[in-house]
Amino acid sequence: MNKNDFTHPLPLRSVRVTDGFWGSYQRRVLDKVIPYQWEALNDRVPGADKSGCIRNFEIAAGRRQGEHYGWVFQDSDLAKWLEAVAYALTVRPDPELERTADEAIELVCAAQQPDGYLNTYYIINGLEKRFTNLQDHHELYCFGHMLEAAVAYYQATGKDALLQAMIRYADCIDRCIGPEEGKLHGYPGHEVAEMALMRLYAITHDEKHLRLAKYFIDQRGQAPLYFEEEGRRNGNRFYWENSPFRYNYYQAGMPVRKQKEAMGHAVRAAYLMSGIADVARETGDEELYRTALTLWESATRRRMYITGAIGSSHYGEAFTFDYDLPNDTVYGETCAAIGLVFFARRMLEIRPKAEYADVMERVLYNGVISGMSLDGTRFFYVNPLEVVPEACEKDEGKRHVKPERQKWFGCACCPPNLVRLLASVGQYMVTARDGAAYIHLYIGADLVLELNGRPLKVSLRSGFPWQGKVSLSVTDGQAGGCIALRIPGWCGRYTLVVNGRPPEASVKDGYLLLDRTWQPGDTVELDFDMPVTRMAADPRVREDIGKVAVTRGPLVYCLEEKDNGKNLHLLRLPREAEFEIREAPDLLGGVTVLTAEGLRRSENWAADALYAPAGQSEETPCPLTFIPYYAWANRGIGEMSVWTRE
Amino acid sequence: MNKNDFTHPLPLRSVRVTDGFWGSYQRRVLDKVIPYQWEALNDRVPGADKSGCIRNFEIAAGRRQGEHYGWVFQDSDLAKWLEAVAYALTVRPDPELERTADEAIELVCAAQQPDGYLNTYYIINGLEKRFTNLQDHHELYCFGHMLEAAVAYYQATGKDALLQAMIRYADCIDRCIGPEEGKLHGYPGHEVAEMALMRLYAITHDEKHLRLAKYFIDQRGQAPLYFEEEGRRNGNRFYWENSPFRYNYYQAGMPVRKQKEAMGHAVRAAYLMSGIADVARETGDEELYRTALTLWESATRRRMYITGAIGSSHYGEAFTFDYDLPNDTVYGETCAAIGLVFFARRMLEIRPKAEYADVMERVLYNGVISGMSLDGTRFFYVNPLEVVPEACEKDEGKRHVKPERQKWFGCACCPPNLVRLLASVGQYMVTARDGAAYIHLYIGADLVLELNGRPLKVSLRSGFPWQGKVSLSVTDGQAGGCIALRIPGWCGRYTLVVNGRPPEASVKDGYLLLDRTWQPGDTVELDFDMPVTRMAADPRVREDIGKVAVTRGPLVYCLEEKDNGKNLHLLRLPREAEFEIREAPDLLGGVTVLTAEGLRRSENWAADALYAPAGQSEETPCPLTFIPYYAWANRGIGEMSVWTRE
């Protein structure tokens, strides 16, 4: 870890997304999802599962009578919504939305207890029980999410009511939990507070906040195990008692610095890894950084789907073991993919290396946005790579896999999480340090960079994900320094022109470094080759052996029944098949479709038995149509498959 | 259905198995398993799960104090053991074993209530509750198994104490359950009583017994649904309330004659289908026969593994849907395979057709005997076709799959079921009618046939499953009639010689018909070609596409890690690979091993990422060794796979 490598994301206000692809996602989120979710949080969406979220805060604030409704982590839905609103207001001012958010914040603050405590479940059900089940009751998780909202809202609006409330809550937690005698030696059962506290620390520079984040990480998994003692003391039920997971479900089976594998619940794991990276960077802790690197490699080189999905198993929504990546029983929770984006950017903040950005791009363009329907009204929790609708219905092992996106979930973690990410996608495209700005994602945007203390306005235009052409031009300002442009891992060949001429440029860690004095009118033109690529998985991935996945640029493609008929497993993509790249502006909101001449094994089986000597069925030529994976399940229910036999 | 086609099995005493293969299984069962299981039933096996079975009977008989232990169907373990003993005594007299069985029967009879009722669970827990949960409490299941034991023991020893007790119990049930007003309009939650009553009827010719069996079948699934009413009336819990199964789990979602698919719990389904065939044959009921045919086709042409295993899913230990035959998450319960053997023989009794015998042979030589270790001390419940031990441990969806056989189960249905089948295997090899005897299985045995009323002793010698040579010679008696010899479905070419000369023989339904006057010294010699065959599955079987299974004669072969190294999925068997057939007398109790030159994809993956453009790893030649599937998991824990990529 080298401090000179460190970068930080641009403030969201310095990134105005103009991109056709992501801009359209942002508009959907702003126009539809945020208002829809507000209605959902208020239980005003007919046919959707009840939320009870706002109602819980009203009861906690003494404004109405009633019982707490929903999950112990119901508060976090409002937190994620508020965080999303903060980003939305930055992207596009909206006084009415801001008023609604202010009122919601006023409600949250009204529920806060005199000592700073702020969790509706315990405020309603009895404060004497608070902090008695850190393992499963998500108090610190809700705290973390609301803290993220507070920071984001403060950064977006300058209003600090929620921030001050959350600082008081952080103080309250700090008085109750920590290494000192008399305090609980605990940590979150579901991580996120670690990241959140680091965001708070970046504003307050109050050592207390850093210390608490670091404590949560270092205390996790230490013997004697806090969760075990807590359970004994308070008679809590241990759901994973007889499971192979046990405390690994919570990444607490051993001290964090000893962990070599991304394990347990995938969302928790991804949030923990993100927090580890944050603390490692802030403290310069080499050992913790090595832990982050080890977990990164475990998660992304041995336990990640080609779509960037993580979590192979429905059971525990969790990681299983190396190279165990079944396509049809996968969990691949949208939230876990989002968590992996968080982790990737934090690794980039420590060291800008294309590997991290490659994963970030893979996850964003595939396993994250597959979570939302194109019209922004329906959501996937689970993001499978192979679906047979009949199996989702009749095979218990696949019933968690839905062949169509759902309206809203009683456990509504994914939709608002997706919204906050999409609204703030600009925060993932560039990280910078004093003398250099690293462009990680080619998202069209107007950016305000700062190089060696001098602002530089640049306009980035990108054909991604459909075309490899990218241009970057300086529109205002003058500054000397390096603009580093990522060479995507999927790109074998590219051309680079600066002001009409091939420049001198070095490449480091997968970035083209353009170090010069930048002036208005300076233009960088890049053209990344974006061929169709047949990707294979590491042969140790049992489920993908003998198969290929079709990709082009950042996008993973898939076969859908709609285009290719039933029984997708009968299809084969011979090695020599050539692809045609076809723009389909009217299809699925405008996509590029890939077609190839494949083969289909006949269903007409000459034998009258289920098994017969090989050679009873023929293969005949059959056109194959591949669509981008993220866009699947937008044309009714049908089969889908990412991996195709070769 | 044509009455002239009907056949019946030979009495077990008319079949003395001399076969090297099955004789050895019988010896293991007689020498080891029956004594071992008696110890287990008496809770005298250190380290094995407690049974409580005998103890329950002692308590029910008032000979000791205590509570009922174990499952509601614990009585059936003793029933299956007694049935196995009956067959064992026929195979090989054993006065001491017979004395033990007599004492056990005396105990069972002592537990019987004055009105004939006989189930330890309710005798101990309160008779007022009896027949209040036919759906789940297995009373009629235990009745059925004990009745089968009673019939078998009577046939083996001539002793009728248990038979008379069970006739009284049948009368008791008949007084309580039936179509008449005031009776419960119920039927077994777990079938078996149907078959058992038909065996009883064959002895008693008491219409009451036939009527009850037929009622159980015809009443099943009729509206208003008995189980639903029973549940409401007695407040029983309905475990499948929110499952897609609902009453189909019990094959009771619709009237039996309307059923088109083998569905629900596979053992239950197989036992029901067997009972349907029994009643159809006995009553000449065409509609019921068509139901049996329809269910046969569903079970064996669309829902059966190549090993003869049935039940694709752990959930409900059940059938799922057509062509859904996953190899690694399969259930394939040993008991269900046994049930399929029962069904196949009953279909043969209605019409001798090689298709039924082919399935019976497939199941017996593969999915049934895979359930027991070669030393007869350990058992599989679940019989997978693909195993990766790490996945059995770490993937919840595969935790029901064990990579090694277990000693004894708390729910000990499979081991004693296997024992009763192996002890009585002679009852599956021949069925006969007045003028004809059909040899279905080529198991070496001394047989007493009866042709047109005249006994004929024949000696059958067979090289199965290792060689295709079979000879049949008349050793005593003289009789005119047809000896029909099955041409196995896997055999493309054979030679037939009678008394040294090719005879005139017609073929019907897959049987060679040899109609003549048989005399001592007459000898039939058959030589069935037994080539190695690469079998494919119907292309609609998603999991087997692009793969082949290696078979030879009746045996399905598999790859084991022990011979082929880890990561069996990396192996491929090219279409042109040639097989070598090698006898290995010292391996696995003496087997024929198949070897071929295959290919192994290298685990050395040139890319440093999990996914990379195809072509990063090479295939190199690699010898493949296939062993018979039934013998897998006898050399320690390791991977196993039946299907290999082509």
Interface residues (C-beta under 8 A of the other chain):
Chain A: P244 T300 R301 R302 M304 I306 S312 S313 H314 Y315 G316 T320 F321 D324 T329 E355 D358 V388 E390 A391 E393 K394 D395 E396 G397 G489 T533 R534 M535 A536 A537 D538 P539 R540 V541 R542 I545 G546 V548 A549 N567 H569 L570 R572 R575 R601 S602 E603 W605 A607 D608 A609 L610 Y611 A612 P613 A614 G615 Q616 S617 R645 E646
Chain B: S243 P244 T300 R301 R302 M304 I306 S312 S313 H314 Y315 G316 T320 F321 D324 T329 E355 D358 V388 E390 A391 E393 K394 D395 E396 G397 G489 T533 R534 M535 A536 A537 D538 P539 R540 V541 R542 I545 G546 V548 A549 N567 H569 L570 R572 R575 R601 S602 E603 W605 A607 D608 A609 L610 Y611 A612 P613 A614 G615 Q616 S617 R645 E646
